[in-house]
Amino acid sequence: MGYDEESLSDGSSTASSYSEKPAADAKSGKTKTDDQGRTLRPIGGHTPMEILAGGIAGASVATSAAAMLLNPVNVVFAAGGLSW
């Protein structure tokens, strides 16, 4: 999924591909608009790259915690603390 040249050249948003339902303000219930008066649409959840990065970060913390348990040396604690 990426940007096409046409949407980049005319400044239009690709957000409409996420949902057809306009975003409503939770307090007032009114539809939100941008500076040009176009309705804003909700964006998707997490991208696959965000999920992958989160998984790698979680694995880093888990292996650091395991290293601290298996080899309780100050240098391991220092390195493990950097991953938190």
N, CA, C and O atoms as a Maestro MAE file, in Angstrom:
{
 s_m_m2io_version
 :::
 2.0.0
}

f_m_ct {
 s_m_title
 :::
 protein
 m_atom[336] {
  # First column is atom index #
  i_m_mmod_type
  r_m_x_coord
  r_m_y_coord
  r_m_z_coord
  i_m_residue_number
  s_m_chain_name
  s_m_pdb_residue_name
  s_m_pdb_atom_name
  i_m_atomic_number
  :::
  1 25 0.850 -1.159 0.000 1 A "MET " " N  " 7
  2 3 0.000 0.000 0.000 1 A "MET " " CA " 6
  3 2 0.897 1.224 0.000 1 A "MET " " C  " 6
  4 15 1.790 1.331 0.841 1 A "MET " " O  " 8
  5 25 0.685 2.130 -0.904 2 A "GLY " " N  " 7
  6 3 1.504 3.316 -0.975 2 A "GLY " " CA " 6
  7 2 0.724 4.467 -1.567 2 A "GLY " " C  " 6
  8 15 -0.496 4.399 -1.715 2 A "GLY " " O  " 8
  9 25 1.423 5.501 -1.894 3 A "TYR " " N  " 7
  10 3 0.812 6.676 -2.477 3 A "TYR " " CA " 6
  11 2 0.962 6.619 -3.985 3 A "TYR " " C  " 6
  12 15 1.998 6.208 -4.508 3 A "TYR " " O  " 8
  13 25 -0.078 7.033 -4.669 4 A "ASP " " N  " 7
  14 3 0.054 7.133 -6.106 4 A "ASP " " CA " 6
  15 2 0.470 8.560 -6.454 4 A "ASP " " C  " 6
  16 15 0.251 9.485 -5.672 4 A "ASP " " O  " 8
  17 25 1.060 8.728 -7.606 5 A "GLU " " N  " 7
  18 3 1.589 10.043 -7.994 5 A "GLU " " CA " 6
  19 2 0.497 11.083 -8.121 5 A "GLU " " C  " 6
  20 15 0.730 12.258 -7.837 5 A "GLU " " O  " 8
  21 25 -0.686 10.677 -8.539 6 A "GLU " " N  " 7
  22 3 -1.768 11.635 -8.724 6 A "GLU " " CA " 6
  23 2 -2.186 12.262 -7.392 6 A "GLU " " C  " 6
  24 15 -2.385 13.474 -7.319 6 A "GLU " " O  " 8
  25 25 -2.321 11.453 -6.342 7 A "SER " " N  " 7
  26 3 -2.749 12.002 -5.059 7 A "SER " " CA " 6
  27 2 -1.665 12.882 -4.443 7 A "SER " " C  " 6
  28 15 -1.975 13.821 -3.710 7 A "SER " " O  " 8
  29 25 -0.403 12.589 -4.732 8 A "LEU " " N  " 7
  30 3 0.668 13.419 -4.198 8 A "LEU " " CA " 6
  31 2 0.758 14.750 -4.936 8 A "LEU " " C  " 6
  32 15 1.077 15.773 -4.330 8 A "LEU " " O  " 8
  33 25 0.483 14.747 -6.218 9 A "SER " " N  " 7
  34 3 0.627 15.972 -6.990 9 A "SER " " CA " 6
  35 2 -0.500 16.963 -6.736 9 A "SER " " C  " 6
  36 15 -0.268 18.172 -6.748 9 A "SER " " O  " 8
  37 25 -1.726 16.471 -6.505 10 A "ASP " " N  " 7
  38 3 -2.814 17.420 -6.297 10 A "ASP " " CA " 6
  39 2 -3.102 17.676 -4.824 10 A "ASP " " C  " 6
  40 15 -4.000 18.452 -4.498 10 A "ASP " " O  " 8
  41 25 -2.343 17.027 -3.918 11 A "GLY " " N  " 7
  42 3 -2.484 17.290 -2.500 11 A "GLY " " CA " 6
  43 2 -3.653 16.581 -1.851 11 A "GLY " " C  " 6
  44 15 -3.942 16.822 -0.678 11 A "GLY " " O  " 8
  45 25 -4.332 15.714 -2.579 12 A "SER " " N  " 7
  46 3 -5.463 15.023 -1.974 12 A "SER " " CA " 6
  47 2 -4.979 13.947 -1.030 12 A "SER " " C  " 6
  48 15 -3.845 13.478 -1.129 12 A "SER " " O  " 8
  49 25 -5.843 13.561 -0.117 13 A "SER " " N  " 7
  50 3 -5.479 12.604 0.921 13 A "SER " " CA " 6
  51 2 -5.834 11.190 0.505 13 A "SER " " C  " 6
  52 15 -6.793 10.972 -0.234 13 A "SER " " O  " 8
  53 25 -5.058 10.232 0.982 14 A "THR " " N  " 7
  54 3 -5.376 8.826 0.732 14 A "THR " " CA " 6
  55 2 -6.189 8.254 1.876 14 A "THR " " C  " 6
  56 15 -6.456 7.052 1.890 14 A "THR " " O  " 8
  57 25 -6.596 9.081 2.847 15 A "ALA " " N  " 7
  58 3 -7.321 8.597 4.010 15 A "ALA " " CA " 6
  59 2 -8.683 8.026 3.637 15 A "ALA " " C  " 6
  60 15 -9.215 7.202 4.381 15 A "ALA " " O  " 8
  61 25 -9.265 8.432 2.514 16 A "SER " " N  " 7
  62 3 -10.580 7.931 2.145 16 A "SER " " CA " 6
  63 2 -10.575 6.446 1.848 16 A "SER " " C  " 6
  64 15 -11.636 5.824 1.838 16 A "SER " " O  " 8
  65 25 -9.413 5.860 1.606 17 A "SER " " N  " 7
  66 3 -9.358 4.439 1.324 17 A "SER " " CA " 6
  67 2 -9.519 3.606 2.591 17 A "SER " " C  " 6
  68 15 -9.744 2.399 2.498 17 A "SER " " O  " 8
  69 25 -9.409 4.212 3.765 18 A "TYR " " N  " 7
  70 3 -9.530 3.452 5.001 18 A "TYR " " CA " 6
  71 2 -10.982 3.192 5.363 18 A "TYR " " C  " 6
  72 15 -11.316 2.085 5.785 18 A "TYR " " O  " 8
  73 25 -11.825 4.148 5.215 19 A "SER " " N  " 7
  74 3 -13.205 4.002 5.625 19 A "SER " " CA " 6
  75 2 -14.065 4.995 4.865 19 A "SER " " C  " 6
  76 15 -13.603 6.071 4.485 19 A "SER " " O  " 8
  77 25 -15.295 4.632 4.651 20 A "GLU " " N  " 7
  78 3 -16.218 5.544 3.976 20 A "GLU " " CA " 6
  79 2 -17.034 6.356 4.970 20 A "GLU " " C  " 6
  80 15 -17.732 7.287 4.570 20 A "GLU " " O  " 8
  81 25 -16.965 6.027 6.258 21 A "LYS " " N  " 7
  82 3 -17.735 6.725 7.272 21 A "LYS " " CA " 6
  83 2 -16.947 7.907 7.807 21 A "LYS " " C  " 6
  84 15 -15.829 7.724 8.290 21 A "LYS " " O  " 8
  85 25 -17.503 9.130 7.736 22 A "PRO " " N  " 7
  86 3 -16.782 10.296 8.250 22 A "PRO " " CA " 6
  87 2 -16.608 10.212 9.761 22 A "PRO " " C  " 6
  88 15 -17.431 9.624 10.462 22 A "PRO " " O  " 8
  89 25 -15.520 10.811 10.253 23 A "ALA " " N  " 7
  90 3 -15.252 10.832 11.687 23 A "ALA " " CA " 6
  91 2 -16.159 11.857 12.354 23 A "ALA " " C  " 6
  92 15 -16.345 12.955 11.830 23 A "ALA " " O  " 8
  93 25 -16.721 11.507 13.500 24 A "ALA " " N  " 7
  94 3 -17.555 12.431 14.256 24 A "ALA " " CA " 6
  95 2 -16.865 12.756 15.560 24 A "ALA " " C  " 6
  96 15 -16.199 11.909 16.156 24 A "ALA " " O  " 8
  97 25 -17.030 13.995 15.999 25 A "ASP " " N  " 7
  98 3 -16.457 14.421 17.265 25 A "ASP " " CA " 6
  99 2 -17.218 13.731 18.392 25 A "ASP " " C  " 6
  100 15 -18.449 13.722 18.392 25 A "ASP " " O  " 8
  101 25 -16.502 13.155 19.348 26 A "ALA " " N  " 7
  102 3 -17.133 12.392 20.424 26 A "ALA " " CA " 6
  103 2 -18.006 13.281 21.312 26 A "ALA " " C  " 6
  104 15 -19.039 12.826 21.803 26 A "ALA " " O  " 8
  105 25 -17.614 14.523 21.523 27 A "LYS " " N  " 7
  106 3 -18.369 15.407 22.421 27 A "LYS " " CA " 6
  107 2 -19.603 15.995 21.741 27 A "LYS " " C  " 6
  108 15 -20.703 15.927 22.289 27 A "LYS " " O  " 8
  109 25 -19.428 16.565 20.564 28 A "SER " " N  " 7
  110 3 -20.537 17.264 19.923 28 A "SER " " CA " 6
  111 2 -21.284 16.406 18.912 28 A "SER " " C  " 6
  112 15 -22.426 16.717 18.574 28 A "SER " " O  " 8
  113 25 -20.668 15.337 18.423 29 A "GLY " " N  " 7
  114 3 -21.317 14.480 17.434 29 A "GLY " " CA " 6
  115 2 -21.249 15.049 16.025 29 A "GLY " " C  " 6
  116 15 -21.809 14.464 15.098 29 A "GLY " " O  " 8
  117 25 -20.574 16.180 15.849 30 A "LYS " " N  " 7
  118 3 -20.466 16.794 14.526 30 A "LYS " " CA " 6
  119 2 -19.338 16.148 13.739 30 A "LYS " " C  " 6
  120 15 -18.381 15.631 14.315 30 A "LYS " " O  " 8
  121 25 -19.458 16.183 12.421 31 A "THR " " N  " 7
  122 3 -18.420 15.633 11.554 31 A "THR " " CA " 6
  123 2 -17.219 16.561 11.544 31 A "THR " " C  " 6
  124 15 -17.369 17.774 11.397 31 A "THR " " O  " 8
  125 25 -16.039 16.001 11.697 32 A "LYS " " N  " 7
  126 3 -14.811 16.794 11.692 32 A "LYS " " CA " 6
  127 2 -14.395 17.086 10.254 32 A "LYS " " C  " 6
  128 15 -14.587 16.265 9.357 32 A "LYS " " O  " 8
  129 25 -13.821 18.276 10.052 33 A "THR " " N  " 7
  130 3 -13.326 18.655 8.733 33 A "THR " " CA " 6
  131 2 -11.922 19.208 8.867 33 A "THR " " C  " 6
  132 15 -11.515 19.638 9.947 33 A "THR " " O  " 8
  133 25 -11.174 19.196 7.755 34 A "ASP " " N  " 7
  134 3 -9.833 19.771 7.754 34 A "ASP " " CA " 6
  135 2 -9.901 21.246 7.385 34 A "ASP " " C  " 6
  136 15 -10.987 21.819 7.305 34 A "ASP " " O  " 8
  137 25 -8.744 21.860 7.161 35 A "ASP " " N  " 7
  138 3 -8.684 23.293 6.852 35 A "ASP " " CA " 6
  139 2 -9.403 23.666 5.559 35 A "ASP " " C  " 6
  140 15 -9.904 24.782 5.423 35 A "ASP " " O  " 8
  141 25 -9.455 22.733 4.611 36 A "GLN " " N  " 7
  142 3 -10.112 23.005 3.336 36 A "GLN " " CA " 6
  143 2 -11.592 22.609 3.345 36 A "GLN " " C  " 6
  144 15 -12.254 22.723 2.314 36 A "GLN " " O  " 8
  145 25 -12.119 22.156 4.459 37 A "GLY " " N  " 7
  146 3 -13.522 21.802 4.561 37 A "GLY " " CA " 6
  147 2 -13.831 20.363 4.172 37 A "GLY " " C  " 6
  148 15 -14.999 19.974 4.142 37 A "GLY " " O  " 8
  149 25 -12.811 19.567 3.873 38 A "ARG " " N  " 7
  150 3 -13.041 18.159 3.529 38 A "ARG " " CA " 6
  151 2 -13.267 17.367 4.806 38 A "ARG " " C  " 6
  152 15 -12.623 17.629 5.823 38 A "ARG " " O  " 8
  153 25 -14.183 16.392 4.761 39 A "THR " " N  " 7
  154 3 -14.451 15.587 5.949 39 A "THR " " CA " 6
  155 2 -13.280 14.665 6.235 39 A "THR " " C  " 6
  156 15 -12.674 14.106 5.321 39 A "THR " " O  " 8
  157 25 -12.971 14.515 7.513 40 A "LEU " " N  " 7
  158 3 -11.905 13.627 7.946 40 A "LEU " " CA " 6
  159 2 -12.473 12.230 8.160 40 A "LEU " " C  " 6
  160 15 -13.598 12.072 8.634 40 A "LEU " " O  " 8
  161 25 -11.697 11.235 7.811 41 A "ARG " " N  " 7
  162 3 -12.122 9.860 7.976 41 A "ARG " " CA " 6
  163 2 -11.184 9.159 8.952 41 A "ARG " " C  " 6
  164 15 -10.000 9.487 9.020 41 A "ARG " " O  " 8
  165 25 -11.710 8.190 9.709 42 A "PRO " " N  " 7
  166 3 -10.834 7.486 10.643 42 A "PRO " " CA " 6
  167 2 -9.776 6.681 9.901 42 A "PRO " " C  " 6
  168 15 -10.032 6.142 8.824 42 A "PRO " " O  " 8
  169 25 -8.608 6.609 10.477 43 A "ILE " " N  " 7
  170 3 -7.540 5.839 9.859 43 A "ILE " " CA " 6
  171 2 -7.519 4.439 10.449 43 A "ILE " " C  " 6
  172 15 -8.106 4.192 11.503 43 A "ILE " " O  " 8
  173 25 -6.852 3.542 9.778 44 A "GLY " " N  " 7
  174 3 -6.776 2.160 10.230 44 A "GLY " " CA " 6
  175 2 -5.981 2.038 11.517 44 A "GLY " " C  " 6
  176 15 -5.387 3.008 11.987 44 A "GLY " " O  " 8
  177 25 -5.975 0.843 12.080 45 A "GLY " " N  " 7
  178 3 -5.256 0.584 13.321 45 A "GLY " " CA " 6
  179 2 -3.760 0.632 13.124 45 A "GLY " " C  " 6
  180 15 -3.214 1.672 12.756 45 A "GLY " " O  " 8
  181 25 -3.107 -0.449 13.357 46 A "HIS " " N  " 7
  182 3 -1.654 -0.504 13.239 46 A "HIS " " CA " 6
  183 2 -1.255 -1.068 11.881 46 A "HIS " " C  " 6
  184 15 -1.886 -1.994 11.370 46 A "HIS " " O  " 8
  185 25 -0.217 -0.508 11.312 47 A "THR " " N  " 7
  186 3 0.308 -1.009 10.051 47 A "THR " " CA " 6
  187 2 1.133 -2.264 10.316 47 A "THR " " C  " 6
  188 15 1.582 -2.474 11.443 47 A "THR " " O  " 8
  189 25 1.340 -3.089 9.315 48 A "PRO " " N  " 7
  190 3 2.179 -4.279 9.510 48 A "PRO " " CA " 6
  191 2 3.593 -3.933 9.991 48 A "PRO " " C  " 6
  192 15 4.182 -4.692 10.761 48 A "PRO " " O  " 8
  193 25 4.137 -2.811 9.552 49 A "MET " " N  " 7
  194 3 5.475 -2.416 9.986 49 A "MET " " CA " 6
  195 2 5.477 -2.050 11.474 49 A "MET " " C  " 6
  196 15 6.437 -2.364 12.178 49 A "MET " " O  " 8
  197 25 4.425 -1.395 11.963 50 A "GLU " " N  " 7
  198 3 4.326 -1.078 13.382 50 A "GLU " " CA " 6
  199 2 4.207 -2.349 14.216 50 A "GLU " " C  " 6
  200 15 4.804 -2.445 15.288 50 A "GLU " " O  " 8
  201 25 3.453 -3.311 13.737 51 A "ILE " " N  " 7
  202 3 3.304 -4.585 14.440 51 A "ILE " " CA " 6
  203 2 4.639 -5.316 14.495 51 A "ILE " " C  " 6
  204 15 5.008 -5.865 15.533 51 A "ILE " " O  " 8
  205 25 5.363 -5.324 13.376 52 A "LEU " " N  " 7
  206 3 6.674 -5.970 13.330 52 A "LEU " " CA " 6
  207 2 7.651 -5.293 14.291 52 A "LEU " " C  " 6
  208 15 8.365 -5.968 15.032 52 A "LEU " " O  " 8
  209 25 7.680 -3.971 14.277 53 A "ALA " " N  " 7
  210 3 8.585 -3.236 15.166 53 A "ALA " " CA " 6
  211 2 8.237 -3.490 16.631 53 A "ALA " " C  " 6
  212 15 9.134 -3.627 17.463 53 A "ALA " " O  " 8
  213 25 6.960 -3.555 16.950 54 A "GLY " " N  " 7
  214 3 6.544 -3.855 18.313 54 A "GLY " " CA " 6
  215 2 6.949 -5.259 18.729 54 A "GLY " " C  " 6
  216 15 7.354 -5.481 19.871 54 A "GLY " " O  " 8
  217 25 6.839 -6.211 17.801 55 A "GLY " " N  " 7
  218 3 7.258 -7.583 18.095 55 A "GLY " " CA " 6
  219 2 8.747 -7.686 18.339 55 A "GLY " " C  " 6
  220 15 9.189 -8.396 19.242 55 A "GLY " " O  " 8
  221 25 9.520 -6.979 17.534 56 A "ILE " " N  " 7
  222 3 10.980 -6.984 17.715 56 A "ILE " " CA " 6
  223 2 11.351 -6.328 19.045 56 A "ILE " " C  " 6
  224 15 12.233 -6.816 19.752 56 A "ILE " " O  " 8
  225 25 10.686 -5.233 19.387 57 A "ALA " " N  " 7
  226 3 10.957 -4.570 20.660 57 A "ALA " " CA " 6
  227 2 10.593 -5.477 21.830 57 A "ALA " " C  " 6
  228 15 11.326 -5.539 22.817 57 A "ALA " " O  " 8
  229 25 9.478 -6.172 21.730 58 A "GLY " " N  " 7
  230 3 9.080 -7.102 22.783 58 A "GLY " " CA " 6
  231 2 10.066 -8.244 22.941 58 A "GLY " " C  " 6
  232 15 10.383 -8.653 24.058 58 A "GLY " " O  " 8
  233 25 10.552 -8.759 21.813 59 A "ALA " " N  " 7
  234 3 11.547 -9.832 21.860 59 A "ALA " " CA " 6
  235 2 12.850 -9.334 22.481 59 A "ALA " " C  " 6
  236 15 13.517 -10.083 23.194 59 A "ALA " " O  " 8
  237 25 13.215 -8.097 22.223 60 A "SER " " N  " 7
  238 3 14.417 -7.512 22.805 60 A "SER " " CA " 6
  239 2 14.310 -7.427 24.322 60 A "SER " " C  " 6
  240 15 15.255 -7.764 25.035 60 A "SER " " O  " 8
  241 25 13.176 -6.985 24.807 61 A "VAL " " N  " 7
  242 3 12.970 -6.882 26.248 61 A "VAL " " CA " 6
  243 2 12.961 -8.274 26.880 61 A "VAL " " C  " 6
  244 15 13.536 -8.475 27.950 61 A "VAL " " O  " 8
  245 25 12.309 -9.234 26.220 62 A "ALA " " N  " 7
  246 3 12.237 -10.594 26.763 62 A "ALA " " CA " 6
  247 2 13.620 -11.246 26.834 62 A "ALA " " C  " 6
  248 15 13.953 -11.882 27.835 62 A "ALA " " O  " 8
  249 25 14.422 -11.094 25.785 63 A "THR " " N  " 7
  250 3 15.762 -11.699 25.819 63 A "THR " " CA " 6
  251 2 16.664 -10.986 26.815 63 A "THR " " C  " 6
  252 15 17.529 -11.621 27.419 63 A "THR " " O  " 8
  253 25 16.484 -9.684 27.002 64 A "SER " " N  " 7
  254 3 17.266 -8.961 28.008 64 A "SER " " CA " 6
  255 2 16.898 -9.426 29.408 64 A "SER " " C  " 6
  256 15 17.773 -9.600 30.255 64 A "SER " " O  " 8
  257 25 15.610 -9.628 29.656 65 A "ALA " " N  " 7
  258 3 15.180 -10.109 30.964 65 A "ALA " " CA " 6
  259 2 15.719 -11.517 31.213 65 A "ALA " " C  " 6
  260 15 16.160 -11.825 32.320 65 A "ALA " " O  " 8
  261 25 15.686 -12.365 30.201 66 A "ALA " " N  " 7
  262 3 16.223 -13.721 30.350 66 A "ALA " " CA " 6
  263 2 17.722 -13.681 30.623 66 A "ALA " " C  " 6
  264 15 18.218 -14.445 31.451 66 A "ALA " " O  " 8
  265 25 18.440 -12.809 29.945 67 A "ALA " " N  " 7
  266 3 19.883 -12.694 30.161 67 A "ALA " " CA " 6
  267 2 20.179 -12.229 31.575 67 A "ALA " " C  " 6
  268 15 21.133 -12.701 32.193 67 A "ALA " " O  " 8
  269 25 19.379 -11.310 32.095 68 A "MET " " N  " 7
  270 3 19.596 -10.827 33.462 68 A "MET " " CA " 6
  271 2 19.339 -11.924 34.486 68 A "MET " " C  " 6
  272 15 20.000 -11.975 35.524 68 A "MET " " O  " 8
  273 25 18.378 -12.805 34.197 69 A "LEU " " N  " 7
  274 3 18.099 -13.906 35.120 69 A "LEU " " CA " 6
  275 2 19.175 -14.988 35.050 69 A "LEU " " C  " 6
  276 15 19.565 -15.553 36.072 69 A "LEU " " O  " 8
  277 25 19.646 -15.270 33.844 70 A "LEU " " N  " 7
  278 3 20.604 -16.361 33.662 70 A "LEU " " CA " 6
  279 2 22.039 -15.965 33.998 70 A "LEU " " C  " 6
  280 15 22.835 -16.810 34.409 70 A "LEU " " O  " 8
  281 25 22.370 -14.696 33.828 71 A "ASN " " N  " 7
  282 3 23.742 -14.239 34.047 71 A "ASN " " CA " 6
  283 2 23.706 -12.888 34.777 71 A "ASN " " C  " 6
  284 15 23.897 -11.842 34.157 71 A "ASN " " O  " 8
  285 25 23.460 -12.914 36.101 72 A "PRO " " N  " 7
  286 3 23.295 -11.658 36.844 72 A "PRO " " CA " 6
  287 2 24.619 -10.932 37.100 72 A "PRO " " C  " 6
  288 15 25.155 -10.962 38.208 72 A "PRO " " O  " 8
  289 25 25.128 -10.289 36.067 73 A "VAL " " N  " 7
  290 3 26.363 -9.526 36.144 73 A "VAL " " CA " 6
  291 2 26.011 -8.068 35.828 73 A "VAL " " C  " 6
  292 15 25.081 -7.800 35.067 73 A "VAL " " O  " 8
  293 25 26.751 -7.144 36.410 74 A "ASN " " N  " 7
  294 3 26.430 -5.721 36.233 74 A "ASN " " CA " 6
  295 2 26.369 -5.291 34.772 74 A "ASN " " C  " 6
  296 15 25.489 -4.515 34.401 74 A "ASN " " O  " 8
  297 25 27.279 -5.775 33.938 75 A "VAL " " N  " 7
  298 3 27.281 -5.373 32.542 75 A "VAL " " CA " 6
  299 2 26.017 -5.863 31.823 75 A "VAL " " C  " 6
  300 15 25.507 -5.192 30.927 75 A "VAL " " O  " 8
  301 25 25.517 -7.038 32.225 76 A "VAL " " N  " 7
  302 3 24.271 -7.558 31.632 76 A "VAL " " CA " 6
  303 2 23.094 -6.708 32.083 76 A "VAL " " C  " 6
  304 15 22.195 -6.424 31.291 76 A "VAL " " O  " 8
  305 25 23.090 -6.297 33.353 77 A "PHE " " N  " 7
  306 3 22.025 -5.432 33.831 77 A "PHE " " CA " 6
  307 2 22.041 -4.074 33.118 77 A "PHE " " C  " 6
  308 15 20.987 -3.518 32.809 77 A "PHE " " O  " 8
  309 25 23.223 -3.557 32.865 78 A "ALA " " N  " 7
  310 3 23.356 -2.281 32.151 78 A "ALA " " CA " 6
  311 2 22.834 -2.416 30.718 78 A "ALA " " C  " 6
  312 15 22.079 -1.562 30.254 78 A "ALA " " O  " 8
  313 25 23.222 -3.458 30.032 79 A "ALA " " N  " 7
  314 3 22.766 -3.669 28.655 79 A "ALA " " CA " 6
  315 2 21.274 -3.932 28.615 79 A "ALA " " C  " 6
  316 15 20.581 -3.437 27.727 79 A "ALA " " O  " 8
  317 25 20.772 -4.704 29.565 80 A "GLY " " N  " 7
  318 3 19.340 -4.980 29.615 80 A "GLY " " CA " 6
  319 2 18.533 -3.731 29.936 80 A "GLY " " C  " 6
  320 15 17.433 -3.544 29.417 80 A "GLY " " O  " 8
  321 25 19.084 -2.876 30.794 81 A "GLY " " N  " 7
  322 3 18.401 -1.627 31.111 81 A "GLY " " CA " 6
  323 2 18.258 -0.712 29.906 81 A "GLY " " C  " 6
  324 15 17.299 0.055 29.814 81 A "GLY " " O  " 8
  325 25 19.196 -0.788 28.994 82 A "LEU " " N  " 7
  326 3 19.123 0.035 27.781 82 A "LEU " " CA " 6
  327 2 17.999 -0.430 26.846 82 A "LEU " " C  " 6
  328 15 17.489 0.368 26.061 82 A "LEU " " O  " 8
  329 25 17.613 -1.685 26.917 83 A "SER " " N  " 7
  330 3 16.556 -2.169 26.032 83 A "SER " " CA " 6
  331 2 15.173 -1.865 26.589 83 A "SER " " C  " 6
  332 15 14.187 -1.947 25.856 83 A "SER " " O  " 8
  333 25 15.078 -1.518 27.862 84 A "TRP " " N  " 7
  334 3 13.788 -1.203 28.455 84 A "TRP " " CA " 6
  335 2 13.452 0.189 28.081 84 A "TRP " " C  " 6
  336 15 12.398 0.695 28.465 84 A "TRP " " O  " 8
  :::
 }
 m_bond[335] {
  # First column is bond index #
  i_m_from
  i_m_to
  i_m_order
  :::
  1 1 2 1
  2 2 3 1
  3 3 4 2
  4 3 5 1
  5 5 6 1
  6 6 7 1
  7 7 8 2
  8 7 9 1
  9 9 10 1
  10 10 11 1
  11 11 12 2
  12 11 13 1
  13 13 14 1
  14 14 15 1
  15 15 16 2
  16 15 17 1
  17 17 18 1
  18 18 19 1
  19 19 20 2
  20 19 21 1
  21 21 22 1
  22 22 23 1
  23 23 24 2
  24 23 25 1
  25 25 26 1
  26 26 27 1
  27 27 28 2
  28 27 29 1
  29 29 30 1
  30 30 31 1
  31 31 32 2
  32 31 33 1
  33 33 34 1
  34 34 35 1
  35 35 36 2
  36 35 37 1
  37 37 38 1
  38 38 39 1
  39 39 40 2
  40 39 41 1
  41 41 42 1
  42 42 43 1
  43 43 44 2
  44 43 45 1
  45 45 46 1
  46 46 47 1
  47 47 48 2
  48 47 49 1
  49 49 50 1
  50 50 51 1
  51 51 52 2
  52 51 53 1
  53 53 54 1
  54 54 55 1
  55 55 56 2
  56 55 57 1
  57 57 58 1
  58 58 59 1
  59 59 60 2
  60 59 61 1
  61 61 62 1
  62 62 63 1
  63 63 64 2
  64 63 65 1
  65 65 66 1
  66 66 67 1
  67 67 68 2
  68 67 69 1
  69 69 70 1
  70 70 71 1
  71 71 72 2
  72 71 73 1
  73 73 74 1
  74 74 75 1
  75 75 76 2
  76 75 77 1
  77 77 78 1
  78 78 79 1
  79 79 80 2
  80 79 81 1
  81 81 82 1
  82 82 83 1
  83 83 84 2
  84 83 85 1
  85 85 86 1
  86 86 87 1
  87 87 88 2
  88 87 89 1
  89 89 90 1
  90 90 91 1
  91 91 92 2
  92 91 93 1
  93 93 94 1
  94 94 95 1
  95 95 96 2
  96 95 97 1
  97 97 98 1
  98 98 99 1
  99 99 100 2
  100 99 101 1
  101 101 102 1
  102 102 103 1
  103 103 104 2
  104 103 105 1
  105 105 106 1
  106 106 107 1
  107 107 108 2
  108 107 109 1
  109 109 110 1
  110 110 111 1
  111 111 112 2
  112 111 113 1
  113 113 114 1
  114 114 115 1
  115 115 116 2
  116 115 117 1
  117 117 118 1
  118 118 119 1
  119 119 120 2
  120 119 121 1
  121 121 122 1
  122 122 123 1
  123 123 124 2
  124 123 125 1
  125 125 126 1
  126 126 127 1
  127 127 128 2
  128 127 129 1
  129 129 130 1
  130 130 131 1
  131 131 132 2
  132 131 133 1
  133 133 134 1
  134 134 135 1
  135 135 136 2
  136 135 137 1
  137 137 138 1
  138 138 139 1
  139 139 140 2
  140 139 141 1
  141 141 142 1
  142 142 143 1
  143 143 144 2
  144 143 145 1
  145 145 146 1
  146 146 147 1
  147 147 148 2
  148 147 149 1
  149 149 150 1
  150 150 151 1
  151 151 152 2
  152 151 153 1
  153 153 154 1
  154 154 155 1
  155 155 156 2
  156 155 157 1
  157 157 158 1
  158 158 159 1
  159 159 160 2
  160 159 161 1
  161 161 162 1
  162 162 163 1
  163 163 164 2
  164 163 165 1
  165 165 166 1
  166 166 167 1
  167 167 168 2
  168 167 169 1
  169 169 170 1
  170 170 171 1
  171 171 172 2
  172 171 173 1
  173 173 174 1
  174 174 175 1
  175 175 176 2
  176 175 177 1
  177 177 178 1
  178 178 179 1
  179 179 180 2
  180 179 181 1
  181 181 182 1
  182 182 183 1
  183 183 184 2
  184 183 185 1
  185 185 186 1
  186 186 187 1
  187 187 188 2
  188 187 189 1
  189 189 190 1
  190 190 191 1
  191 191 192 2
  192 191 193 1
  193 193 194 1
  194 194 195 1
  195 195 196 2
  196 195 197 1
  197 197 198 1
  198 198 199 1
  199 199 200 2
  200 199 201 1
  201 201 202 1
  202 202 203 1
  203 203 204 2
  204 203 205 1
  205 205 206 1
  206 206 207 1
  207 207 208 2
  208 207 209 1
  209 209 210 1
  210 210 211 1
  211 211 212 2
  212 211 213 1
  213 213 214 1
  214 214 215 1
  215 215 216 2
  216 215 217 1
  217 217 218 1
  218 218 219 1
  219 219 220 2
  220 219 221 1
  221 221 222 1
  222 222 223 1
  223 223 224 2
  224 223 225 1
  225 225 226 1
  226 226 227 1
  227 227 228 2
  228 227 229 1
  229 229 230 1
  230 230 231 1
  231 231 232 2
  232 231 233 1
  233 233 234 1
  234 234 235 1
  235 235 236 2
  236 235 237 1
  237 237 238 1
  238 238 239 1
  239 239 240 2
  240 239 241 1
  241 241 242 1
  242 242 243 1
  243 243 244 2
  244 243 245 1
  245 245 246 1
  246 246 247 1
  247 247 248 2
  248 247 249 1
  249 249 250 1
  250 250 251 1
  251 251 252 2
  252 251 253 1
  253 253 254 1
  254 254 255 1
  255 255 256 2
  256 255 257 1
  257 257 258 1
  258 258 259 1
  259 259 260 2
  260 259 261 1
  261 261 262 1
  262 262 263 1
  263 263 264 2
  264 263 265 1
  265 265 266 1
  266 266 267 1
  267 267 268 2
  268 267 269 1
  269 269 270 1
  270 270 271 1
  271 271 272 2
  272 271 273 1
  273 273 274 1
  274 274 275 1
  275 275 276 2
  276 275 277 1
  277 277 278 1
  278 278 279 1
  279 279 280 2
  280 279 281 1
  281 281 282 1
  282 282 283 1
  283 283 284 2
  284 283 285 1
  285 285 286 1
  286 286 287 1
  287 287 288 2
  288 287 289 1
  289 289 290 1
  290 290 291 1
  291 291 292 2
  292 291 293 1
  293 293 294 1
  294 294 295 1
  295 295 296 2
  296 295 297 1
  297 297 298 1
  298 298 299 1
  299 299 300 2
  300 299 301 1
  301 301 302 1
  302 302 303 1
  303 303 304 2
  304 303 305 1
  305 305 306 1
  306 306 307 1
  307 307 308 2
  308 307 309 1
  309 309 310 1
  310 310 311 1
  311 311 312 2
  312 311 313 1
  313 313 314 1
  314 314 315 1
  315 315 316 2
  316 315 317 1
  317 317 318 1
  318 318 319 1
  319 319 320 2
  320 319 321 1
  321 321 322 1
  322 322 323 1
  323 323 324 2
  324 323 325 1
  325 325 326 1
  326 326 327 1
  327 327 328 2
  328 327 329 1
  329 329 330 1
  330 330 331 1
  331 331 332 2
  332 331 333 1
  333 333 334 1
  334 334 335 1
  335 335 336 2
  :::
 }
}
